[in-house]
Amino acid sequence: MNNLLNAENSGTPLIIIEKPAYQAWLENQEKHSQTWLSNTQFNGKGLALIPNNQGELSQALFVVSDASDYFSCGDLIKQLPHGQYLLQAEPEHVEAISFGWLVGAYQYDRYISNKSDKQLATLALTDVEGNADIVDRAIKFAEATALTRDLVNTPAADMMPEDIAKAALALAEQFNGNVKQIIGDELLVHNYPTIHAVGRASVHTPRLVDLTWGDSKNPLVTLVGKGVCFDSGGLDMKPAAGMRNMKKDMGGAAHVLGLAQLIMAFNLPINLRVLIPAVENAVSSNALRPGDVVTTRKGLTVEIHNTDAEGRLVLCDALAEAENDEPELIIDFATLTGAMRVALGTELPGFFSTNDQVAADITSAGLKNSDPVWRMPLHKPYDNLFESTIADMTNCPTQPFGAAISAALYLQRFVEKTDWVHFDVMAFNVRHLSGRPLGGEAFGIRAVFDYLEARFK
């Protein structure tokens, strides 16, 4: 992405303005430009390529409704002819435009034989003070978004627990971090029984991936990501339609790795730990059964009401481990419930928090950088929905209502003392939007990063 955005002073002028400013801009243009736009029936919306008197491209105009939206220019890089363009826009819009420009270049083409050879356009920001920093920031955010998207988009056959571990190892090597793994039956030896129980039926051995980075003297922040690499539902098997996109069920792991990349790339002064319980929820003769009772790392016993409520099982052991270190903050990401999508749709991630100020600050950060998130309630009266007659609790209620809340309440039992934020994300675009193609998507990581940067800088 480094070659698609720079801070230089050359290129075909690219004017990006908001729709209310279009008429005033038009009135200040030369007659031939006004005539061209009139004859091409340009209506003051979208892209217009304007030639000079010799028929050569003299400038490009892009009119948007809201230039502060970080995705408003997301499709522009693929619409413009190849070449370098010099941005002309309001200073307060430059950062949003730069990010949208880069994420719009994203394409997942790993399995496509005849890859497109189309050369993408380059955007230049005027080489003035501050723009080099905007370029650097936009590139880092776009790269973290691309990493998250790539991991989610990769088919399960090539994104199993061992592959998630390889992705963590690659980040650790790039940024001088460390990765430890607890694999297979060693999970039982080291007391991670629910991770083992969910993943033991797969030929792809379950594991806990543990990435650490930063100075131990800095505040400890721990990220936890659900890494269910494929979710068949287990013995409570999903129907075909529900299983089709379950390669994305490791989206939580993808999110925390993308967020970790941002934290390390910007060298935030925190002591970072990333825990990923990575499993495949498969079906075999030794698969976890409905009615089984599992003893968690925390010591709570859980009766398995439904094997398709497996994400909270792998997360609860990791969350219990996360709290052992007494971090300043624990943040987990998970593709946990369809109920959250029913409540908020696929494009607005819901989150829960035990700290009102943290929740408010993350929400505020997301509103500023077009990464909106919505806080949901940890409604305590629903806690008794987990009652079991033979164990301390069940892994899910028998009734379907408020399922996102009840899932969060299940997880909260494993984080008792530490400020905690739990994101329940879709991790997938089900329709094409500007800068957001169909497939894997990063939700909330830019909001969380901006919050962490403001808190710990």
Secondary structure, DSSP 8 states (H G I E B T S, - for coil): -TTTEEE-S-SEEEEEEEGGGHHHHHHTS-HHHHHHHHHTT--SSEEEEEE-TTS-EEEEEEEES-TTSTTTTTTHHHHS-SSEEEEE--GGGHHHHHHHHHHTT----TT-SS-------EEEE-SSTTHHHHHHHHHHHHHHHHHHHHHHHS-GGG-SHHHHHHHHHHHHHHHT-EEEEEETTHHHHTT-HHHHHHHTTSSS--EEEEEEES-TTS-EEEEEE-EEEEE--TTS---HHHHTTGGGGGHHHHHHHHHHHHHHHTT-SSEEEEEEEEEEE--STT---TT-EEE-TTS-EEE-S-TT--HHHHHHHHHHHHHHT--SEEEEEE---HHHHHHH-SSS-EEEES-HHHHHHHHHHHHHTT---EE----GGGGGGG--SSSSEESS-SS-TTHHHHHHHHHHTT-SSS-EEEEE---EESS-BTTB-SEE---SHHHHHHHHHHHH-
